[in-house]
Amino acid sequence: MRFLRENSLSLFFGALLLAAVAGQSVAGQHQFNAEAAEHGEKAISWAHYIKTPEFGGDLLENWQSEFLQFSLYILATVWLLQRGSSESKPLDEAGLESDEEQRIGGHAETDSPAWAKAAGARLWIYSNSLMLVMTTVFFLSWFGQSLNGWRSFNNSQHEHKSASISYGEYLVNADFWDRSLQNWQSEFLAVGSMAAFTIYLRQRGSPESKPVGAPHEETGTSG
């Protein structure tokens, strides 16, 4: 029970992720088979569908946009500020902050991570590890999306008796950028809205909100 309580946030969203992916796969299979029937083609099983580029592309389209959102947000909030927002640092704390504030190197505490006490490349890597991992996952998932989108696009071309295109041609094709940008714009809208809404709106008990009684202009505090 202690493990569940101490990890309830990640476990909750992990369970939601698995449930949503399972639901997407079932709904996607039905949609795929409905379209196949319209073209006089055979239906496929669920196990077959989850290996298709259609399913892989749809899944990774959303993953890459989410990790892009967080990568840009992590980097932007180092330097950029929003007066009154709990999503911003205080107005006088823009930048990388001092070693003392970051508790690194000679200012590390006894229970600080080992790499926070290191120097040189190890310290730089650990100091930027969140951004590095998020960005890596973004590019990997975007690459996966592009491969699945390319295969799916050529499958559609084949169905319509049109010529296939190369992977390089697909990367400059409107289909690839339409799939990418329609997800990116929704993520940018969500992040921008969150930064603005937390200036004036509250949720009692949430670390994503300022305390209920905090003034609107108070910046960089959370409840």
Secondary structure, 3 states (H helix, E strand, C coil): CHHHHHCHHHHHHHHHHHHHHHHHHHHHHHHHHHHHHHCCCCCCCHHHHCCCHHHHHHHHHHHHHHHHHHHHHHHHHHHCCCCCCCCCCCCCCCCCCCHHHHCCHHHCCCCCCHHHHCCHHHHHHHHCHHHHHHHHHHHHHHHHHHHHHHHHHHHHHHHCCCCCCCHHHHHCCHHHHHHHHHHHHHHHHHHHHHHHHHHHCCCCCCCCCCCCCCCCCCCCCCC
